[in-house]
């Protein structure tokens, strides 16, 4: 990952994993658990970890709502410590291969301004 901090360019490497203990079935509900370990190659040190639990409600093949919560432990700067994470989003596939995604999310802890929001258009060439 390439990022900027105080105008300085920096790089981070992230190892991620995800498991789905409750896949989306006929009831339109699913739960997953994801996590990541963050490494700073320049300083050769661990930078933190992330644990997230996304919950998905699939109302139809075209409309999904996602809610997630988790935690992030950050050691790479000041302030460092444990943060709470949360978010909610919606994905609507309005024509084949094209969808609109919108989400609101928050990182709760020292020095954070919340919530944040983003919306985008997604093209999925292998989607239905």
N, CA, C and O atoms as CSV, one atom per row, in Angstrom:
chain,resi,resn,atom,element,x,y,z
A,1,UNK,N,N,0.841,-1.155,0.000
A,1,UNK,CA,C,0.000,0.000,0.000
A,1,UNK,C,C,0.900,1.235,0.000
A,1,UNK,O,O,1.855,1.307,0.773
A,2,UNK,N,N,0.607,2.175,-0.836
A,2,UNK,CA,C,1.340,3.439,-0.916
A,2,UNK,C,C,0.485,4.505,-0.232
A,2,UNK,O,O,-0.705,4.627,-0.525
A,3,UNK,N,N,1.086,5.280,0.680
A,3,UNK,CA,C,0.338,6.295,1.395
A,3,UNK,C,C,1.209,7.498,1.679
A,3,UNK,O,O,2.426,7.460,1.498
A,4,UNK,N,N,0.574,8.561,2.126
A,4,UNK,CA,C,1.293,9.779,2.517
A,4,UNK,C,C,0.946,10.104,3.959
A,4,UNK,O,O,-0.207,9.998,4.379
A,5,UNK,N,N,1.962,10.499,4.705
A,5,UNK,CA,C,1.792,10.909,6.083
A,5,UNK,C,C,2.621,12.168,6.299
A,5,UNK,O,O,3.843,12.135,6.157
A,6,UNK,N,N,1.974,13.269,6.638
A,6,UNK,CA,C,2.656,14.555,6.810
A,6,UNK,C,C,3.471,14.927,5.577
A,6,UNK,O,O,4.570,15.469,5.698
A,7,UNK,N,N,2.933,14.635,4.377
A,7,UNK,CA,C,3.599,14.989,3.132
A,7,UNK,C,C,4.689,14.029,2.705
A,7,UNK,O,O,5.255,14.191,1.624
A,8,UNK,N,N,5.000,13.032,3.522
A,8,UNK,CA,C,6.045,12.062,3.198
A,8,UNK,C,C,5.411,10.808,2.618
A,8,UNK,O,O,4.401,10.317,3.124
A,9,UNK,N,N,6.008,10.299,1.561
A,9,UNK,CA,C,5.523,9.058,0.980
A,9,UNK,C,C,6.016,7.893,1.826
A,9,UNK,O,O,7.150,7.897,2.306
A,10,UNK,N,N,5.149,6.887,2.006
A,10,UNK,CA,C,5.485,5.724,2.815
A,10,UNK,C,C,4.835,4.498,2.182
A,10,UNK,O,O,3.940,4.627,1.347
A,11,UNK,N,N,5.283,3.316,2.577
A,11,UNK,CA,C,4.748,2.071,2.063
A,11,UNK,C,C,4.451,1.136,3.215
A,11,UNK,O,O,5.172,1.114,4.213
A,12,UNK,N,N,3.375,0.358,3.072
A,12,UNK,CA,C,3.026,-0.663,4.038
A,12,UNK,C,C,2.706,-1.943,3.290
A,12,UNK,O,O,2.191,-1.900,2.173
A,13,UNK,N,N,3.009,-3.081,3.899
A,13,UNK,CA,C,2.636,-4.385,3.354
A,13,UNK,C,C,1.591,-4.980,4.285
A,13,UNK,O,O,1.717,-4.892,5.506
A,14,UNK,N,N,0.567,-5.582,3.712
A,14,UNK,CA,C,-0.522,-6.124,4.507
A,14,UNK,C,C,-0.810,-7.563,4.094
A,14,UNK,O,O,-0.966,-7.855,2.909
A,15,UNK,N,N,-0.880,-8.455,5.070
A,15,UNK,CA,C,-1.274,-9.844,4.847
A,15,UNK,C,C,-2.692,-9.982,5.385
A,15,UNK,O,O,-2.932,-9.745,6.569
A,16,UNK,N,N,-3.634,-10.365,4.527
A,16,UNK,CA,C,-5.034,-10.439,4.926
A,16,UNK,C,C,-5.574,-11.851,4.785
A,16,UNK,O,O,-5.059,-12.655,4.008
A,17,UNK,N,N,-6.621,-12.141,5.551
A,17,UNK,CA,C,-7.306,-13.434,5.477
A,17,UNK,C,C,-8.787,-13.201,5.776
A,17,UNK,O,O,-9.154,-12.269,6.493
A,18,UNK,N,N,-9.630,-14.069,5.209
A,18,UNK,CA,C,-11.065,-13.955,5.431
A,18,UNK,C,C,-11.678,-15.344,5.441
A,18,UNK,O,O,-11.295,-16.202,4.646
A,19,UNK,N,N,-12.620,-15.566,6.328
A,19,UNK,CA,C,-13.380,-16.807,6.355
A,19,UNK,C,C,-14.862,-16.458,6.440
A,19,UNK,O,O,-15.233,-15.402,6.952
A,20,UNK,N,N,-15.695,-17.347,5.938
A,20,UNK,CA,C,-17.137,-17.099,5.896
A,20,UNK,C,C,-17.837,-18.231,6.660
A,20,UNK,O,O,-18.201,-19.241,6.057
A,21,UNK,N,N,-18.029,-18.077,7.972
A,21,UNK,CA,C,-18.687,-19.139,8.731
A,21,UNK,C,C,-20.170,-19.290,8.410
A,21,UNK,O,O,-20.720,-20.383,8.539
A,22,UNK,N,N,-20.830,-18.194,7.989
A,22,UNK,CA,C,-22.246,-18.263,7.608
A,22,UNK,C,C,-22.387,-17.649,6.214
A,22,UNK,O,O,-22.573,-16.439,6.089
A,23,UNK,N,N,-22.301,-18.481,5.158
A,23,UNK,CA,C,-22.443,-17.938,3.804
A,23,UNK,C,C,-23.875,-17.464,3.546
A,23,UNK,O,O,-24.824,-17.923,4.180
A,24,UNK,N,N,-24.000,-16.543,2.605
A,24,UNK,CA,C,-25.337,-16.055,2.240
A,24,UNK,C,C,-26.100,-17.209,1.617
A,24,UNK,O,O,-25.695,-17.764,0.596
A,25,UNK,N,N,-27.191,-17.553,2.235
A,25,UNK,CA,C,-28.021,-18.654,1.753
A,25,UNK,C,C,-29.366,-18.164,1.288
A,25,UNK,O,O,-29.521,-17.007,0.899
A,26,UNK,N,N,-30.344,-19.056,1.331
A,26,UNK,CA,C,-31.692,-18.701,0.886
A,26,UNK,C,C,-32.328,-17.620,1.743
A,26,UNK,O,O,-33.214,-16.896,1.287
A,27,UNK,N,N,-31.865,-17.511,3.007
A,27,UNK,CA,C,-32.437,-16.499,3.894
A,27,UNK,C,C,-31.881,-15.108,3.619
A,27,UNK,O,O,-32.370,-14.136,4.196
A,28,UNK,N,N,-30.869,-14.981,2.752
A,28,UNK,CA,C,-30.317,-13.679,2.391
A,28,UNK,C,C,-29.432,-13.053,3.438
A,28,UNK,O,O,-29.235,-11.838,3.434
A,29,UNK,N,N,-28.888,-13.862,4.342
A,29,UNK,CA,C,-28.076,-13.363,5.450
A,29,UNK,C,C,-26.746,-14.106,5.472
A,29,UNK,O,O,-26.700,-15.320,5.273
A,30,UNK,N,N,-25.654,-13.360,5.718
A,30,UNK,CA,C,-24.350,-13.994,5.811
A,30,UNK,C,C,-23.423,-13.226,6.739
A,30,UNK,O,O,-23.583,-12.021,6.933
A,31,UNK,N,N,-22.441,-13.938,7.316
A,31,UNK,CA,C,-21.464,-13.341,8.229
A,31,UNK,C,C,-20.075,-13.841,7.850
A,31,UNK,O,O,-19.889,-15.010,7.512
A,32,UNK,N,N,-19.112,-12.938,7.912
A,32,UNK,CA,C,-17.718,-13.304,7.640
A,32,UNK,C,C,-16.837,-12.736,8.754
A,32,UNK,O,O,-17.283,-11.907,9.548
A,33,UNK,N,N,-15.603,-13.184,8.804
A,33,UNK,CA,C,-14.591,-12.652,9.721
A,33,UNK,C,C,-13.340,-12.418,8.889
A,33,UNK,O,O,-12.880,-13.315,8.182
A,34,UNK,N,N,-12.793,-11.216,8.973
A,34,UNK,CA,C,-11.572,-10.924,8.226
A,34,UNK,C,C,-10.548,-10.298,9.158
A,34,UNK,O,O,-10.889,-9.718,10.190
A,35,UNK,N,N,-9.298,-10.428,8.772
A,35,UNK,CA,C,-8.232,-9.862,9.581
A,35,UNK,C,C,-7.031,-9.526,8.717
A,35,UNK,O,O,-6.887,-10.023,7.600
A,36,UNK,N,N,-6.183,-8.682,9.251
A,36,UNK,CA,C,-4.978,-8.277,8.531
A,36,UNK,C,C,-3.869,-7.976,9.529
A,36,UNK,O,O,-4.113,-7.498,10.637
A,37,UNK,N,N,-2.651,-8.268,9.107
A,37,UNK,CA,C,-1.449,-7.887,9.837
A,37,UNK,C,C,-0.721,-6.891,8.944
A,37,UNK,O,O,-0.507,-7.156,7.761
A,38,UNK,N,N,-0.340,-5.742,9.506
A,38,UNK,CA,C,0.278,-4.665,8.738
A,38,UNK,C,C,1.754,-4.580,9.102
A,38,UNK,O,O,2.119,-4.582,10.278
A,39,UNK,N,N,2.602,-4.504,8.067
A,39,UNK,CA,C,4.058,-4.488,8.238
A,39,UNK,C,C,4.642,-3.260,7.540
A,39,UNK,O,O,4.237,-2.922,6.427
A,40,UNK,N,N,5.589,-2.597,8.194
A,40,UNK,CA,C,6.284,-1.440,7.639
A,40,UNK,C,C,7.659,-1.894,7.173
A,40,UNK,O,O,8.558,-2.049,7.999
A,41,UNK,N,N,7.855,-2.117,5.842
A,41,UNK,CA,C,9.137,-2.637,5.364
A,41,UNK,C,C,10.298,-1.645,5.507
A,41,UNK,O,O,11.446,-2.064,5.657
A,42,UNK,N,N,10.020,-0.360,5.464
A,42,UNK,CA,C,11.100,0.613,5.589
A,42,UNK,C,C,11.720,0.567,6.989
A,42,UNK,O,O,12.941,0.608,7.138
A,43,UNK,N,N,10.862,0.482,8.013
A,43,UNK,CA,C,11.349,0.433,9.392
A,43,UNK,C,C,11.485,-0.995,9.919
A,43,UNK,O,O,11.897,-1.209,11.059
A,44,UNK,N,N,11.134,-1.969,9.075
A,44,UNK,CA,C,11.205,-3.389,9.410
A,44,UNK,C,C,10.532,-3.687,10.745
A,44,UNK,O,O,11.133,-4.264,11.651
A,45,UNK,N,N,9.278,-3.282,10.841
A,45,UNK,CA,C,8.529,-3.471,12.080
A,45,UNK,C,C,7.053,-3.713,11.793
A,45,UNK,O,O,6.536,-3.314,10.749
A,46,UNK,N,N,6.394,-4.362,12.720
A,46,UNK,CA,C,4.947,-4.499,12.640
A,46,UNK,C,C,4.303,-3.145,12.846
A,46,UNK,O,O,4.782,-2.339,13.644
A,47,UNK,N,N,3.219,-2.890,12.131
A,47,UNK,CA,C,2.572,-1.588,12.187
A,47,UNK,C,C,1.193,-1.673,12.815
A,47,UNK,O,O,0.610,-0.646,13.164
A,48,UNK,N,N,0.654,-2.890,12.967
A,48,UNK,CA,C,-0.657,-3.041,13.571
A,48,UNK,C,C,-1.392,-4.253,13.057
A,48,UNK,O,O,-0.849,-5.047,12.289
A,49,UNK,N,N,-2.641,-4.394,13.489
A,49,UNK,CA,C,-3.504,-5.463,13.001
A,49,UNK,C,C,-4.941,-4.965,12.954
A,49,UNK,O,O,-5.304,-3.992,13.614
A,50,UNK,N,N,-5.747,-5.655,12.158
A,50,UNK,CA,C,-7.144,-5.290,11.947
A,50,UNK,C,C,-7.989,-6.560,12.032
A,50,UNK,O,O,-7.623,-7.589,11.465
A,51,UNK,N,N,-9.114,-6.489,12.735
A,51,UNK,CA,C,-10.099,-7.567,12.772
A,51,UNK,C,C,-11.451,-6.944,12.445
A,51,UNK,O,O,-11.818,-5.912,13.007
A,52,UNK,N,N,-12.190,-7.575,11.532
A,52,UNK,CA,C,-13.447,-7.012,11.077
A,52,UNK,C,C,-14.488,-8.118,10.918
A,52,UNK,O,O,-14.164,-9.223,10.481
A,53,UNK,N,N,-15.736,-7.819,11.272
A,53,UNK,CA,C,-16.842,-8.766,11.097
A,53,UNK,C,C,-17.899,-8.112,10.217
A,53,UNK,O,O,-18.682,-7.291,10.695
A,54,UNK,N,N,-17.929,-8.472,8.925
A,54,UNK,CA,C,-18.982,-7.949,8.044
A,54,UNK,C,C,-20.220,-8.850,8.062
A,54,UNK,O,O,-20.114,-10.077,8.058
A,55,UNK,N,N,-21.376,-8.223,8.083
A,55,UNK,CA,C,-22.665,-8.908,8.036
A,55,UNK,C,C,-23.376,-8.409,6.777
A,55,UNK,O,O,-23.481,-7.202,6.556
A,56,UNK,N,N,-23.860,-9.335,5.960
A,56,UNK,CA,C,-24.499,-8.975,4.693
A,56,UNK,C,C,-25.956,-9.408,4.683
A,56,UNK,O,O,-26.291,-10.519,5.094
A,57,UNK,N,N,-26.822,-8.510,4.206
A,57,UNK,CA,C,-28.228,-8.803,3.982
A,57,UNK,C,C,-28.469,-8.667,2.478
A,57,UNK,O,O,-28.352,-7.574,1.924
A,58,UNK,N,N,-28.801,-9.761,1.830
A,58,UNK,CA,C,-29.057,-9.753,0.391
A,58,UNK,C,C,-30.563,-9.791,0.173
A,58,UNK,O,O,-31.197,-10.833,0.338
A,59,UNK,N,N,-31.131,-8.640,-0.200
A,59,UNK,CA,C,-32.567,-8.545,-0.410
A,59,UNK,C,C,-32.975,-9.103,-1.764
A,59,UNK,O,O,-34.091,-9.598,-1.925
A,60,UNK,N,N,-32.075,-9.025,-2.737
A,60,UNK,CA,C,-32.266,-9.612,-4.062
A,60,UNK,C,C,-30.873,-9.727,-4.678
A,60,UNK,O,O,-29.900,-9.275,-4.075
A,61,UNK,N,N,-30.760,-10.312,-5.848
A,61,UNK,CA,C,-29.459,-10.402,-6.519
A,61,UNK,C,C,-28.936,-9.013,-6.898
A,61,UNK,O,O,-27.738,-8.838,-7.124
A,62,UNK,N,N,-29.833,-8.035,-6.965
A,62,UNK,CA,C,-29.445,-6.673,-7.339
A,62,UNK,C,C,-29.148,-5.768,-6.152
A,62,UNK,O,O,-28.463,-4.759,-6.319
A,63,UNK,N,N,-29.642,-6.092,-4.953
A,63,UNK,CA,C,-29.538,-5.180,-3.815
A,63,UNK,C,C,-28.989,-5.881,-2.578
A,63,UNK,O,O,-29.546,-6.866,-2.095
A,64,UNK,N,N,-27.863,-5.334,-2.077
A,64,UNK,CA,C,-27.221,-5.844,-0.865
A,64,UNK,C,C,-26.949,-4.710,0.104
A,64,UNK,O,O,-26.595,-3.603,-0.303
A,65,UNK,N,N,-27.114,-4.991,1.380
A,65,UNK,CA,C,-26.750,-4.062,2.437
A,65,UNK,C,C,-25.703,-4.755,3.313
A,65,UNK,O,O,-25.876,-5.905,3.716
A,66,UNK,N,N,-24.631,-4.044,3.595
A,66,UNK,CA,C,-23.552,-4.577,4.421
A,66,UNK,C,C,-23.376,-3.710,5.659
A,66,UNK,O,O,-23.411,-2.483,5.577
A,67,UNK,N,N,-23.187,-4.350,6.798
A,67,UNK,CA,C,-22.898,-3.676,8.056
A,67,UNK,C,C,-21.668,-4.367,8.626
A,67,UNK,O,O,-21.574,-5.594,8.593
A,68,UNK,N,N,-20.720,-3.586,9.150
A,68,UNK,CA,C,-19.542,-4.228,9.727
A,68,UNK,C,C,-19.066,-3.475,10.959
A,68,UNK,O,O,-19.334,-2.287,11.141
A,69,UNK,N,N,-18.356,-4.208,11.789
A,69,UNK,CA,C,-17.748,-3.622,12.973
A,69,UNK,C,C,-16.465,-4.381,13.264
A,69,UNK,O,O,-16.304,-5.531,12.856
A,70,UNK,N,N,-15.562,-3.735,13.965
A,70,UNK,CA,C,-14.305,-4.394,14.256
A,70,UNK,C,C,-13.393,-3.527,15.087
A,70,UNK,O,O,-13.826,-2.604,15.778
A,71,UNK,N,N,-12.099,-3.853,14.999
A,71,UNK,CA,C,-11.094,-3.123,15.754
A,71,UNK,C,C,-9.812,-3.031,14.938
A,71,UNK,O,O,-9.537,-3.870,14.079
A,72,UNK,N,N,-9.049,-2.011,15.222
A,72,UNK,CA,C,-7.762,-1.814,14.563
A,72,UNK,C,C,-6.764,-1.376,15.620
A,72,UNK,O,O,-7.007,-0.418,16.355
A,73,UNK,N,N,-5.647,-2.073,15.695
A,73,UNK,CA,C,-4.580,-1.683,16.612
A,73,UNK,C,C,-3.459,-1.095,15.777
A,73,UNK,O,O,-2.922,-1.763,14.893
A,74,UNK,N,N,-3.102,0.149,16.050
A,74,UNK,CA,C,-2.130,0.879,15.245
A,74,UNK,C,C,-0.929,1.232,16.101
A,74,UNK,O,O,-1.072,1.862,17.149
A,75,UNK,N,N,0.270,0.824,15.657
A,75,UNK,CA,C,1.505,1.105,16.396
A,75,UNK,C,C,2.445,2.009,15.631
A,75,UNK,O,O,3.516,2.355,16.131
A,76,UNK,N,N,2.054,2.405,14.397
A,76,UNK,CA,C,2.986,3.075,13.507
A,76,UNK,C,C,3.110,4.572,13.649
A,76,UNK,O,O,3.857,5.175,12.878
A,77,UNK,N,N,2.445,5.203,14.563
A,77,UNK,CA,C,2.545,6.655,14.649
A,77,UNK,C,C,1.950,7.164,15.941
A,77,UNK,O,O,1.741,6.416,16.896
A,78,UNK,N,N,1.688,8.438,15.944
A,78,UNK,CA,C,1.149,9.048,17.146
A,78,UNK,C,C,-0.168,9.733,16.807
A,78,UNK,O,O,-0.155,10.582,15.917
A,79,UNK,N,N,-1.294,9.444,17.431
A,79,UNK,CA,C,-1.389,8.530,18.564
A,79,UNK,C,C,-1.491,7.081,18.090
A,79,UNK,O,O,-2.072,6.801,17.041
A,80,UNK,N,N,-0.935,6.184,18.856
A,80,UNK,CA,C,-1.084,4.772,18.552
A,80,UNK,C,C,-1.993,4.162,19.615
A,80,UNK,O,O,-2.162,4.718,20.700
A,81,UNK,N,N,-2.568,3.023,19.288
A,81,UNK,CA,C,-3.459,2.374,20.234
A,81,UNK,C,C,-4.570,1.629,19.540
A,81,UNK,O,O,-4.513,1.369,18.338
A,82,UNK,N,N,-5.577,1.292,20.307
A,82,UNK,CA,C,-6.696,0.497,19.844
A,82,UNK,C,C,-7.838,1.410,19.396
A,82,UNK,O,O,-8.243,2.311,20.131
A,83,UNK,N,N,-8.350,1.174,18.199
A,83,UNK,CA,C,-9.450,1.942,17.629
A,83,UNK,C,C,-10.618,1.004,17.354
A,83,UNK,O,O,-10.418,-0.183,17.095
A,84,UNK,N,N,-11.824,1.531,17.411
A,84,UNK,CA,C,-13.013,0.789,16.998
A,84,UNK,C,C,-13.340,1.185,15.557
A,84,UNK,O,O,-13.126,2.331,15.160
A,85,UNK,N,N,-13.856,0.237,14.780
A,85,UNK,CA,C,-14.261,0.510,13.404
A,85,UNK,C,C,-15.719,0.107,13.212
A,85,UNK,O,O,-16.198,-0.829,13.852
A,86,UNK,N,N,-16.421,0.813,12.334
A,86,UNK,CA,C,-17.807,0.481,12.026
A,86,UNK,C,C,-18.144,1.037,10.651
A,86,UNK,O,O,-17.532,1.997,10.184
A,87,UNK,N,N,-19.121,0.422,10.017
A,87,UNK,CA,C,-19.535,0.914,8.713
A,87,UNK,C,C,-20.838,0.292,8.264
A,87,UNK,O,O,-21.278,-0.731,8.790
A,88,UNK,N,N,-21.448,0.936,7.274
A,88,UNK,CA,C,-22.659,0.420,6.649
A,88,UNK,C,C,-22.629,0.854,5.192
A,88,UNK,O,O,-22.215,1.968,4.869
A,89,UNK,N,N,-23.072,-0.034,4.323
A,89,UNK,CA,C,-23.050,0.295,2.912
A,89,UNK,C,C,-24.150,-0.414,2.146
A,89,UNK,O,O,-24.775,-1.353,2.639
A,90,UNK,N,N,-24.368,0.055,0.938
A,90,UNK,CA,C,-25.358,-0.542,0.066
A,90,UNK,C,C,-24.747,-0.702,-1.324
A,90,UNK,O,O,-23.978,0.147,-1.776
A,91,UNK,N,N,-25.097,-1.795,-1.992
A,91,UNK,CA,C,-24.653,-2.058,-3.363
A,91,UNK,C,C,-25.889,-2.395,-4.186
A,91,UNK,O,O,-26.642,-3.309,-3.852
A,92,UNK,N,N,-26.086,-1.649,-5.261
A,92,UNK,CA,C,-27.235,-1.849,-6.145
A,92,UNK,C,C,-26.738,-2.076,-7.562
A,92,UNK,O,O,-26.116,-1.195,-8.155
A,93,UNK,N,N,-27.008,-3.252,-8.104
A,93,UNK,CA,C,-26.667,-3.576,-9.483
A,93,UNK,C,C,-27.850,-3.162,-10.353
A,93,UNK,O,O,-28.884,-3.829,-10.380
A,94,UNK,N,N,-27.678,-2.051,-11.060
A,94,UNK,CA,C,-28.800,-1.484,-11.821
A,94,UNK,C,C,-28.891,-2.022,-13.233
A,94,UNK,O,O,-29.983,-2.036,-13.801
A,95,UNK,N,N,-27.790,-2.466,-13.828
A,95,UNK,CA,C,-27.776,-3.204,-15.094
A,95,UNK,C,C,-26.653,-4.235,-14.988
A,95,UNK,O,O,-25.776,-4.130,-14.131
A,96,UNK,N,N,-26.695,-5.223,-15.866
A,96,UNK,CA,C,-25.694,-6.284,-15.820
A,96,UNK,C,C,-24.279,-5.704,-15.843
A,96,UNK,O,O,-23.966,-4.865,-16.688
A,97,UNK,N,N,-23.431,-6.146,-14.924
A,97,UNK,CA,C,-22.027,-5.763,-14.777
A,97,UNK,C,C,-21.803,-4.414,-14.095
A,97,UNK,O,O,-20.665,-4.111,-13.737
A,98,UNK,N,N,-22.816,-3.607,-13.902
A,98,UNK,CA,C,-22.638,-2.270,-13.336
A,98,UNK,C,C,-23.416,-2.109,-12.038
A,98,UNK,O,O,-24.579,-2.500,-11.946
A,99,UNK,N,N,-22.762,-1.529,-11.035
A,99,UNK,CA,C,-23.442,-1.266,-9.770
A,99,UNK,C,C,-22.969,0.051,-9.165
A,99,UNK,O,O,-21.895,0.561,-9.483
A,100,UNK,N,N,-23.800,0.573,-8.294
A,100,UNK,CA,C,-23.476,1.753,-7.507
A,100,UNK,C,C,-23.250,1.273,-6.082
A,100,UNK,O,O,-24.050,0.512,-5.538
A,101,UNK,N,N,-22.158,1.723,-5.486
A,101,UNK,CA,C,-21.823,1.358,-4.111
A,101,UNK,C,C,-21.694,2.643,-3.304
A,101,UNK,O,O,-21.061,3.602,-3.744
A,102,UNK,N,N,-22.296,2.654,-2.125
A,102,UNK,CA,C,-22.181,3.802,-1.244
A,102,UNK,C,C,-22.009,3.292,0.177
A,102,UNK,O,O,-22.664,2.332,0.583
A,103,UNK,N,N,-21.119,3.943,0.936
A,103,UNK,CA,C,-20.904,3.505,2.308
A,103,UNK,C,C,-20.549,4.672,3.213
A,103,UNK,O,O,-20.012,5.692,2.780
A,104,UNK,N,N,-20.864,4.485,4.467
A,104,UNK,CA,C,-20.463,5.402,5.517
A,104,UNK,C,C,-19.670,4.564,6.515
A,104,UNK,O,O,-20.048,3.433,6.820
A,105,UNK,N,N,-18.574,5.118,7.022
A,105,UNK,CA,C,-17.717,4.328,7.905
A,105,UNK,C,C,-17.046,5.250,8.909
A,105,UNK,O,O,-16.974,6.463,8.713
A,106,UNK,N,N,-16.555,4.651,9.988
A,106,UNK,CA,C,-15.940,5.427,11.050
A,106,UNK,C,C,-14.776,4.661,11.658
A,106,UNK,O,O,-14.814,3.437,11.785
A,107,UNK,N,N,-13.753,5.396,12.026
A,107,UNK,CA,C,-12.626,4.903,12.812
A,107,UNK,C,C,-12.675,5.711,14.096
A,107,UNK,O,O,-12.399,6.911,14.092
A,108,UNK,N,N,-13.023,5.059,15.189
A,108,UNK,CA,C,-13.274,5.773,16.438
A,108,UNK,C,C,-12.110,5.622,17.404
A,108,UNK,O,O,-11.775,4.518,17.833
A,109,UNK,N,N,-11.511,6.738,17.732
A,109,UNK,CA,C,-10.377,6.766,18.640
A,109,UNK,C,C,-9.791,8.156,18.688
A,109,UNK,O,O,-10.365,9.087,18.122
A,110,UNK,N,N,-8.650,8.321,19.356
A,110,UNK,CA,C,-8.035,9.641,19.510
A,110,UNK,C,C,-7.723,10.304,18.165
A,110,UNK,O,O,-7.156,9.677,17.270
A,111,UNK,N,N,-8.097,11.563,18.037
A,111,UNK,CA,C,-7.747,12.351,16.863
A,111,UNK,C,C,-8.538,12.055,15.610
A,111,UNK,O,O,-8.147,12.504,14.532
A,112,UNK,N,N,-9.640,11.314,15.699
A,112,UNK,CA,C,-10.412,10.961,14.517
A,112,UNK,C,C,-11.609,11.878,14.347
A,112,UNK,O,O,-12.233,12.277,15.330
A,113,UNK,N,N,-11.936,12.218,13.095
A,113,UNK,CA,C,-13.121,12.989,12.754
A,113,UNK,C,C,-14.034,12.057,11.972
A,113,UNK,O,O,-13.634,11.539,10.930
A,114,UNK,N,N,-15.243,11.836,12.449
A,114,UNK,CA,C,-16.127,10.838,11.876
A,114,UNK,C,C,-17.532,11.376,11.725
A,114,UNK,O,O,-17.842,12.409,12.319
A,115,UNK,N,N,-18.401,10.730,10.960
A,115,UNK,CA,C,-18.110,9.633,10.060
A,115,UNK,C,C,-17.588,10.123,8.715
A,115,UNK,O,O,-17.563,11.322,8.435
A,116,UNK,N,N,-17.174,9.169,7.892
A,116,UNK,CA,C,-16.713,9.453,6.537
A,116,UNK,C,C,-17.641,8.726,5.571
A,116,UNK,O,O,-18.302,7.759,5.949
A,117,UNK,N,N,-17.691,9.192,4.318
A,117,UNK,CA,C,-18.607,8.609,3.341
A,117,UNK,C,C,-17.938,8.551,1.986
A,117,UNK,O,O,-17.132,9.416,1.642
A,118,UNK,N,N,-18.277,7.519,1.211
A,118,UNK,CA,C,-17.815,7.444,-0.174
A,118,UNK,C,C,-18.870,6.739,-1.019
A,118,UNK,O,O,-19.609,5.883,-0.532
A,119,UNK,N,N,-18.924,7.115,-2.292
A,119,UNK,CA,C,-19.854,6.528,-3.249
A,119,UNK,C,C,-19.098,6.329,-4.556
A,119,UNK,O,O,-18.267,7.155,-4.935
A,120,UNK,N,N,-19.389,5.238,-5.233
A,120,UNK,CA,C,-18.699,4.988,-6.485
A,120,UNK,C,C,-19.482,4.085,-7.411
A,120,UNK,O,O,-20.462,3.453,-7.016
A,121,UNK,N,N,-19.039,4.039,-8.628
A,121,UNK,CA,C,-19.593,3.191,-9.671
A,121,UNK,C,C,-18.634,2.033,-9.882
A,121,UNK,O,O,-17.429,2.252,-10.009
A,122,UNK,N,N,-19.143,0.792,-9.924
A,122,UNK,CA,C,-18.288,-0.381,-10.086
A,122,UNK,C,C,-18.687,-1.167,-11.325
A,122,UNK,O,O,-19.867,-1.408,-11.582
A,123,UNK,N,N,-17.670,-1.559,-12.086
A,123,UNK,CA,C,-17.866,-2.444,-13.239
A,123,UNK,C,C,-17.285,-3.795,-12.881
A,123,UNK,O,O,-16.117,-3.885,-12.502
A,124,UNK,N,N,-18.085,-4.856,-12.995
A,124,UNK,CA,C,-17.640,-6.220,-12.699
A,124,UNK,C,C,-17.771,-7.061,-13.967
A,124,UNK,O,O,-18.870,-7.511,-14.291
A,125,UNK,N,N,-16.664,-7.284,-14.697
A,125,UNK,CA,C,-16.757,-7.997,-15.966
A,125,UNK,C,C,-17.226,-9.438,-15.829
A,125,UNK,O,O,-17.775,-9.990,-16.783
A,126,UNK,N,N,-17.026,-10.069,-14.669
A,126,UNK,CA,C,-17.452,-11.456,-14.495
A,126,UNK,C,C,-18.773,-11.563,-13.772
A,126,UNK,O,O,-19.305,-12.664,-13.632
A,127,UNK,N,N,-19.333,-10.429,-13.298
A,127,UNK,CA,C,-20.603,-10.434,-12.582
A,127,UNK,C,C,-21.783,-10.652,-13.511
A,127,UNK,O,O,-21.660,-10.526,-14.729
A,128,UNK,N,N,-22.918,-10.977,-12.930
A,128,UNK,CA,C,-24.119,-11.209,-13.743
A,128,UNK,C,C,-24.988,-9.988,-13.812
A,128,UNK,O,O,-26.037,-10.013,-14.456
